Amino acid sequence: MFLKLNIIPIYKGKRKDHSKPSSYRSVSLGENLYKVAESIFIHTNMDVIENFMGENQMAYKRGGGTGKSLKKLNDLMKKHKKWYLISIDLAEAFNSP
């Protein structure tokens, strides 16, 4: 089954360069019935979906999220005396001012 969606580019604004693709956010306008069916499918099959996710996958899992990730990081830092931290700037990935 194939689904045809309209993808609309939305300008992020705030003095962004109109000529750069990174100045736009893509939004798909699917039919409401499809969105409802997708939501029902995901909720009824979450156990199967989670079996395919790795142990360290925190997002999109029940009971996962930022808090669990930070606790895991804190536990590792306590366990190992020497550690390294890599910081990645994701400011452009979200609606940040």
N, C-alpha and C positions, 0 to 999 in steps of 0.2 A: 504494500500500500504506500502510495506516495502522497505527500501533502504539499500543497502549494501555499506559500505564505508570502505576503507582501512585506518587504523589509524597507522601513522608512528611516533615512538618516536624520537625526535630530541634532541640531547645532548646540554645542555645550555652552557657548557664550563666554562671557567674562573676558573679552578682548583676545579671544583665540583667533588664530590665522584661518580664515575661511578656505584657503587653498590646501590645507593639510587634512588628510583623512582622520588623523588623530583628534581633530577638533569636533568630530561628530560621534554620536553614539547611535548604534543601530537598534531599532525596535521592530520586532515582528508583530504584525497584526493578524493573528490567526483567528479562526472562527471560535466563538465562545463555546460551542459544543465540543470542539476538539480540546480546548483547554480544560474543560470539565472532565472529559474522558481521560485525558493524560493524568490529571490529578488523581482520579479514582484508580487508574492502573498503577501509578507509583505507590500509593498508599496500601493497596492490596498486595503488592509484590515486593515490598520493602525488604522482607527477610531474604528473598532470593537475590535482590540487588546488592544488599550488604555483603553477601557471601563472595561477591566478585571484587569487593573493595579490599585494599590492603589493610594491615593492622594499624599502620600509621596514618591512614586516611581519617581525618576528623570531620571535615565538612560533609554535609549531606547524609550524616548518619545520626540515628537516634542517640541522644546522650553525648554527642560529639560537640565540637565547636571550639571557640577560642579558649574558654576556661580549661577544658580538658587538655588542650595543646600546651597551655602555659604550665599546668600542673606537671605534665610529662617532662617538659623542659626543666622545670625546677627540680624534679626528682633526679634527672640526669646530672644536673649541675652539682647536687649534693653528693652524688655517688662518685663522680670523677672530679678530682682536685684540679686538673688542668683541662681547660675547655676553650673552644674557639666559637666566636659568634659572627655570623655573616648577616649583614643588614641589606635588605633590598628595598628601594624606594618605590612604592606602588601608588604614589600620589596621582598619577594620570589614569590609574585603573578604576578609580572611584570618583564620586562627585565631591572632590576636595576643592576648597577655595584657593 
